[in-house]
């Protein structure tokens, strides 16, 4: 990781977390519900999705402050999805980022409601906290983008098809479709929303959607690789769960070396797209490399 990227990640992650934790802490809601929400929000993580929002604003030379509420909103949705994914009716995981999962600490009912609260509050955060300098029609575009990315057309639909595909052989094209929605759509939202806030052209936004598709697939391929050869201590949850659940993965379809080759193809394509845009490219290239080489 370059020094510039490391500094960017450290400072922006801190800014996102300061804003996010304060926002939730100040909500006038039952204390146990608030505690459950904050427990998962504070469990750690790379904050890649909100960082991408800020990275796009940075790349276009625009002020990053406007992106913080949007970045926090997508992080709330990502966190709610993890709480629900860990439930016994879904992936049935006891650990998340090295800590007991939310339902193990607060019980299943509170975990479900904490996830529901994070999901719905994410939209109010955008409507109530985004700067008045951002026009109302642009706020509406961002919310519409978030609904499509997080809901049945995006993450939720991908998660459903992922569960349906367990213990079945599925071809590579179908696997990519699942992960482009389950993992990729929130990354696409982050990139597109950052570009929208930066005032990027419609043509740029479409090219950046393609960029985000490739980093989304690359992110999932790296996840699958780490499930086979990653460190449980670094990942913070058990490894080998994909094999145990008999899930189709990139290594199972392509072999481990084939999955690594496919990962590099997607990262190379993502960088090529950025290289043809009129913006500051280095930060986005560095983020591509981080996705390809991360160890957790």
N, C-alpha and C positions, 0 to 999 in steps of 0.2 A: 504494500500500500504506500503510495507516495505521501510525502509530508503534507502537500496541499490538500489531498483528499482526506487524510487523517484529521487535519484541522477543520475542514469543512464538516465532516461527519460529527466530530466531537461538539463543535459549537452549535450546529443546527439541531442536533439531537437534544442538547440541553435546552435550547430555546423552545422546541416542541414540547418537551416534557414539563418544563416550568409552566407553560401556558395550559397544557392539557390537565395536569394534576390540580392546578388552581381552579380551573373551570369546574371540574367535577366536585372538588372539595366544597365549593361554594353553593352547590345545588341544594335546595331546600327539600330534601327527600329523606326517607327512613335511613337511619345510620347504618343498619346492617346491610341494606341494599347498596349504599354508598361504599361501604367497606369492601363489599364483594367486587364492585366495579373497579375500585382503585387497586385491589389486590392483583387483578389480572393486568390492569394498565401498567402497574409498577413491577411486573414480573421480569422486565428486561426486554430484550429484542433489539434489532438493528434499526428500527424506525425507518426502514428503506422507503416505504410509501410516502410518508410526509417529506422525507429528505428529497425524493424525486420531484415533488411539487416545487420545493425551494430551489432545486438544482436547475429546473427549467427557467424559472424567473432569473436566476443568476446568469444562466447561459445567454439570455436575451438582454442582459444588462438592466433589468427592472428591479424594483425594490422587493425584497423577499418578505417583508412584513405582511403584505396582503395575502401571502400564501399560508401563513401559520394556521388560521382557523380552518382552512380547507384541508391542510395536512393533518390537523388534529381530528377532523371529521373522518377521514379515511382510516386513520389509526384506530379510532373507536370502532369502526365497522370491522376492521381486521381482527381486533381483540374480541369482539362479540363472536365472530366466526370460530375463533380458537376455543372459547369457552364452550360453545355448543358442540364443536367437533370432538372435544374430549369426553363428552357425556357417555354413559354406558350404552345408550341407544345408538350411538354413532361409532366413534373409534375406541371408546372405552379405555382411555389413557389415565394413568395414575400420576404421571409427571409431565410437567410443561416447563421448559427452561430450567430444569433442575429442581423445581419446587412442586409440591402437591398441586394437582389441578384444582380449579375453582370448586367443583362439586365435592371434592374430597374434604375441603375446608368448610364450605358453607352449606353443603347439601344440594341435592339436585334442583329442587324448586327455586331456591335463591339464585343458583347459577343460571338457570334458564331466564329468570327475570332480570338478572344483571346484564345478560346478553341482550335481552329485549330493550332494556333501558339505554344501553350504549348505542344500539342501532338507531333508535328513534331520536335520541339526543343529538346524534351526529348531524341530522338535518336542521335542527333548531340552532345548532352552533353556527352553521353557514348563514342561516337567515338573520340571526341576531348579532353575530360577531364580525362578519365580513365588513370591511371598510365601506363607508358611504360613498367613497370615490369609485367603487365598483358599481356600474349601472345595474338596475334591477333585472334587465333582460339577460345580462351576463350571469348574474346569480342564478337565475332560472335555468340557463343552459348548463351550469355546473351541477345543479341539483338533478336535472334530468339525466346528465351523464352519470352521476353517482347512482341513481336508481337503476339504470340499465346495467351498470357494472356490478352492482352488489346483489341484485335480485335474481329472478328466475331466468332472465336472459343472460346472466353473467355468473357470478360466484355461486349462488344457490343452485342454479341449474347444473353447473359443472359438478358441484358436490353431490347432487342427486345421482347424476350419471356415473360418478366415480364409485358410489356405493353399489349401484346396480351392476357395475363391471367386476366387482369382487368375485374371485373364484371362477372367472371366465377368461378365455383368451379373447383379446380385442386387438385389431390391427393398429398399426402405428398412427394412421390418420385419425382414428377414433380417439386414441390416447391423447394426441395433440389437441383435438377438439375439446376434450374434457379439461385438460390443463390450461388451455387458452382461456377458458372461462373460470375454472375454480381458482387458479393461481394468477393468471395473467390479467384478468379484467380489472382488478383493483390497481395493478401496476399501470395499465393503460389509462385508467381514470386519473391517476396521479400525474402522469406525463401530459395528458390532454388538458387537464384542469390548469396545470402550471403554464402551459402554452397559451391557453385562453386568457388567463390573468395577465400574461405578458403581452397580449395583443398580437399574437402570432397570426399569420395569414391562414386562411382555410387550407391552402395547399400544404403549408408547413405542418399544420395539425394532422392532416391525413398521413403525411410521411412519418410523423412522430408516432402515430398509432401503429404503423408498421414496425417502427423501431421498438415500441413497447411490446408488440407481439413476440418479437424475437427474444427480448430479455426475459419475458414471462416464461416462455418455453425453456430457455436456458436455466432460469431459476429453478424450475421443477426438475429438470434433468440433474442439476447439481444436488438437489434434495434426494433424488433417487440414488445417486452415487454415494452420498454421505450415509444413507441408510445401510449401505453395504460395507463401506470402509471408513466411516467417520468415527470420531471418538464420542462415546456416550457422555463423557464428562463435559466435553465442549458443546455438544448438541443439546444436552439437558433433558433428553428423554431416551427411551430404549431404542437401540438400533436393531435392524433385522425385522421390524414389524411388518414391512411390506411383504417379505417372504413368508412370514408366519400367517399373514392374512391372505396369502395366495393372490396378490394383486399383480396385474400387469404393470410393468414399469419399463422405463427405457433400457436399463441393463438386461431385463428379462427378455425383451424383444430384440435388442441389438447387440447383446453381450456388453460387458463392462467397458471394453476398449471401444466398441462401437458407440456407446452412449457418450463417452468422452469426446469422440470425434464429432458427433452430432452437436454436442454442447459448443465446441469450438466453431462449428459452422454457423450456428445462430448468433454467437457473439461477434464473429467476423461480419456477418450481414448487418447487425445492429450498428456496428461502428461505421460501416460503409454509408449507411443512411445518414448518420449524423455528419459525416464528412462532406456531404453534399448540401448541407444547410448553412444559411448565413447566421451563425451564432458562435459563441465560444464553445469549442468542441472538447477541450481537454478534460474537463470535469465529467462530462457524460461518457467519454472513453474510459476514464478511470473507474467510473461506476460499473461499466460493462465488465472490466477486469475483476472488480470486486465480486460481482455476481458469479463469475466463472471460477473463482479460486477460493471462495469463502469456506471456512471449516465448521460453520454452525449456522 
